[in-house]
Amino acid sequence: MPDLPFPQPMASGWAPAGAGAALEIDLDAIAANYRLLDARTGAATCAAVVKADAYGLGADRVAPVLEQAGARVFFVAHLEEGIRLRPHVSPAARIFVLHGPMPGTEALFTHHALLPVLNSMEQVARWRAHAAQAHKALPAALQVDTGMSRFGLSEGDVATLAQTPGLLDGIDTKLVMSHLACADTPENPANAMQRDRLRAMAARLPAAPWALSASSGIFLGPDYHFNLVRPGAALYGLAPNAQAPNPLRPTVRLRARIVQRRAIGAGDSVGYGLTWHATGPRRIATLGIGYADGFLRSGANGGGCAWLGDYRLPILGRISMDSTTVDVNDVPESVLDAATHVDMIGPRRSVDDVAHDAGTIGYEVLTALGSRFHRTYRQPVACDASPCQNKASV
Ligand SMILES: *Cc1c(COP(=O)(O)O)cnc(C)c1O
């Protein structure tokens, strides 16, 4: 039997005919966001957080672009993420693993040239023992808990380390770090309290660069930059705080196919549970995107919508696993006839907008975006010398 042909890209080029939705990831915008954050943080080193597969956007594609833009230090959450990332950045790039060494994983850190963040006295002891076995000092970061009660050495732990000779033997401290709990609310007094605690705790530990801020902390000002900053969300275009205009470029566009259109009348209902009712004649369209794509079901609750050019298309009823129904009543028939797809995230609707309507944060929307989409990457423009082509690649 001959192979059946796989559907080819449509003339419009936004996605192959067989795909329900397409995610375009703008690597040029990610590089530009890195450069903006790097410039804002002056002499501090700007690291890049690429945990959770670079917030769902593909660490294998994103990390090399960040390195090209100047990033030399990367953070992931888990050891396995670090092992996967290692071949995609140069050997000189530093990769810190936020969750530190679990029992029995020490040798994997050294084998893959990954640096653990040591979060507890147990992890400090584990790394010290590993260094003793290796007969050499081994690099690591020390994390201190300045108020979030999540990761890091307590004030008591720091006192013990400062007063007891030998507990940090063989640990080459490359960074002393903590993490802010409330950086997206600049007026919160917890920010200054955590900053001052970091100063006091880090002063009792071996001399090393200090780090406190992630994306939002960078925008609290130079007082929060110390020697290194760790942005994640801002690299991917999320707003550092909800009150101020977002200075970062959006990095994703999400388009969904129009699969079917229909006209309904007064008394007709839409979707599971028949929760939306037409009060008069209405033209509607069904899109090839649903919650199994990571387009959160709660996105329909708070006034979610799609856009077709400048036409706003409210979501009607519940989001299904593979489809979403929208109101296209205001769109002229000629425009609809020519349209193959709509924007779910795009020029008129940001990731943060989607998150707001879904009752969550942009982080969750981004990291939920699934693998079923057809994905394309827009390559970075090499911005050093002559103007060059900005070409999209698959
Ligand atoms: C996730 C994380 C970051 C990055 O945070 P963003 O808010 O995405 O910039 C930085 N540091 C630590 C410890 C983290 O867990």
Ligand as a Chemical Component Dictionary entry (heavy atoms), coordinates in Angstrom:
data_LIG
# 
_chem_comp.id                   LIG 
_chem_comp.type                 NON-POLYMER 
_chem_comp.pdbx_formal_charge   0 
_chem_comp.three_letter_code    LIG 
# 
loop_
_chem_comp_atom.comp_id 
_chem_comp_atom.atom_id 
_chem_comp_atom.alt_atom_id 
_chem_comp_atom.type_symbol 
_chem_comp_atom.charge 
_chem_comp_atom.model_Cartn_x 
_chem_comp_atom.model_Cartn_y 
_chem_comp_atom.model_Cartn_z 
_chem_comp_atom.pdbx_ordinal 
LIG C1 C1 C 0 11.998 30.430 38.757 1  
LIG C2 C2 C 0 13.066 31.142 39.510 2  
LIG C3 C3 C 0 13.638 32.309 38.993 3  
LIG C4 C4 C 0 13.074 33.013 37.794 4  
LIG O1 O1 O 0 11.922 33.693 38.194 5  
LIG P1 P1 P 0 11.093 34.656 37.217 6  
LIG O2 O2 O 0 10.093 35.276 38.086 7  
LIG O3 O3 O 0 10.516 33.781 36.169 8  
LIG O4 O4 O 0 12.074 35.623 36.641 9  
LIG C5 C5 C 0 14.719 32.859 39.655 10 
LIG N1 N1 N 0 15.208 32.290 40.780 11 
LIG C6 C6 C 0 14.665 31.200 41.332 12 
LIG C7 C7 C 0 15.234 30.658 42.579 13 
LIG C8 C8 C 0 13.573 30.592 40.724 14 
LIG O5 O5 O 0 13.013 29.507 41.284 15 
# 
loop_
_chem_comp_bond.comp_id 
_chem_comp_bond.atom_id_1 
_chem_comp_bond.atom_id_2 
_chem_comp_bond.value_order 
_chem_comp_bond.pdbx_ordinal 
LIG C1 C2 SING 1  
LIG C2 C3 SING 2  
LIG C2 C8 DOUB 3  
LIG C3 C4 SING 4  
LIG C3 C5 DOUB 5  
LIG C4 O1 SING 6  
LIG O1 P1 SING 7  
LIG P1 O2 DOUB 8  
LIG P1 O3 SING 9  
LIG P1 O4 SING 10 
LIG C5 N1 SING 11 
LIG N1 C6 DOUB 12 
LIG C6 C7 SING 13 
LIG C6 C8 SING 14 
LIG C8 O5 SING 15 
# 
